[in-house]
Structure formats: structure tokens, C-alpha cells
Amino acid sequence: MILGILNAIYFMMKKVIFVILLISPRILHAQLFVNLGAGAATFQQKIPLTGEATHVLPSQLVVPVLKMSAGLQIRHFVMEAELRPTLTRQSNSPNNFGVKAGYRINHFIPAIGYYYNYCNSDNPGNNTAGIGYSLQYIRQINRKTDLYLEAAYMNNSAQLTAGFHIPF
């Protein structure tokens, strides 16, 4: 009997939370958005010297990167969840995913976030997590679509992406 009551409360709370999520953007003057874009990322790869495995040379590589994100803007505050995979078969290339928060000032959004860099499944020691920084410029092209340009630095990787900012 107690289990039945707890189950009924659980399903009722799920419905209440769902309704709150549906109406909260209207109440808070919030706007949901999606960013889809592509660009380039730089990262340093350590290449062993021929003949001696103990010494390594850092090598700066540039790889193509994709950006997919979804977020919420409440007045001028912006929260966003991102996925930034690289489009290459190069080993140890940066595949970042994480969350960030920022503040919109006119067309610019400076932001700070926390990212996990998944770069190698064979050697998990190469996977890192850390703080990332970004500066995004958004330019409206029509009522329903904007263009964005973003420079970001996270986990020893600099990225420059451009694409579509689609508000709902």
C-alpha cells in the first residue's frame, strides 16, 4: 500500500515537473536555442623520436571539428550543453563535451564552462577534464535564424567554429 502511494506521488511529480518545464520559458522570458556549426581545432600531439621512445616532440595539428549544442537564455544569462567532436581519424584528437554559462552583452557572449576531453579509449590517462573559455558573436539574419562565430579554448585545444544559432 505504501509502495502504491509512493508510486502515485512519483508519477504526479513527474507531470508537475513536466508542466513547469513547459511553462517556465514563458514566465521567465527565457528562450531555448540550438547551435549547429563546424570549424577547426588545434591541439598538440606528442610524437616519439625515432630510435628513442623516452623523448617526444610536440607537434601542433589542425583538425576539423563539429559543434552541436542546446541551451537556454534567461534574459541576458546563457546556459548551454555542448558536444564538439573532431571529424578525423587522428589519434588523441580533442572530442570535448560539457556545459558552460555566460552573459550576453549586445551581440557577444563571454562564457566559462567545464569540459571533458575524450581523446583515447586505449589509454584513458590521455582523457582529461577542465575549465574552458569561449567568446561567441551572434548576428541575426532573419527572425528565426542567426549566425554565430565562436572562439574557444579548452583542455589545451583552441577552436574556432561558425554556424547557425536557431532560437525556438
Secondary structure as UniProt FT lines:
FT   HELIX           2..28
FT   STRAND          30..49
FT   TURN            50..51
FT   STRAND          52..74
FT   TURN            75..76
FT   STRAND          77..84
FT   TURN            91..92
FT   STRAND          96..103
FT   TURN            106..107
FT   STRAND          108..117
FT   HELIX           124..126
FT   STRAND          128..140
FT   STRAND          146..154
FT   TURN            155..156
FT   STRAND          157..167
//
